[in-house]
Amino acid sequence: METLLTTLTASLTELREPNKVIAKAGNQPVAILNRNEAIGYFVPKSAVTEIMAVEASNQQVTEFLQNKLPKIEHVLDYLKDK
């Protein structure tokens, strides 16, 4: 069984009337289903406008990588042979 990334769903048939899907969605993404299988996600503009992008400095990126890299070292070791 597939895990959906949202609790709201709509069928391709419902997508013929996008205004109803938008009204149903509010500010949340909607999984679009075809024969009960997710084929994509419909994300209303209102959901995206709430996301605030913040530019990271080189120092912030470096600190992030230094903190996270040891945690994925086993993955990098595995990928060396591939």
N, C-alpha and C positions, 0 to 999 in steps of 0.2 A: 504494500500500500504506500502511496506517495504522500509525503508530508508537504502541506501547503504552507506558504509563508504569510498567510493572512486568514482571517476567519470569514471573510466575505467572499462569496462566489457568484458568478453569473454565467449563463450559457451563451453560446454564439447567437442563439435566437434572441435572447434578451439584449444582446449588444446591437441589434438592429435599431433599438431605441436608446442611444447612448445617454440622453438626458435622464432617463429613468435610472440607468446604472450609476450615473454621477450622483443623483439624489439619494440613492440607496447607499452609496459609498461614503458620503460625507467627506472626511479628510483621510480616509483609509484606502489602501490599495485593494483591488478586487481580483481574485483569480478567475481567469476565463477558462471555462471547461468545455471540452468537446467529447461527448460520450463519456462523461465522468472522469476525464483525464485532463489535467492542467496543461494548457498549451501556451499560456502567457499570463501576464499581469497587466491590468489596466490601472494606471496611477493618476488620479485626478490632479489637476494643476494645484489645487489648494493644499494637497499633501506635500508637494514639492516646494512650494513657496515658504513653508514653515522651516525647511532645512536651511541652516545658516552655514555657509562654507567659510572656513577660516584658513588662511594661508599659514603653513607651518614654516618656521625658519629652518635653516640648515642645522642649527644646533638642536632643535627639537626633533628633527628627523634622525639625527645621529644618536641622540639619547634613546629614542624609541627603538632603533635598531640594536643598540647595545644591550638594551633591557630584554628584547624579545629574541634575539639571535641565539643565545644559549638554550632557550626553550625549544628551538626547532633544529638544533644541531643534529639530532638523530635523523631527521628528515633529509637534511643536506648530505649527511654521510651516505644514506641510502641512495640518493639521487646521483652521487658521484659515479657509480657503476653503471648507470643507465644511459 
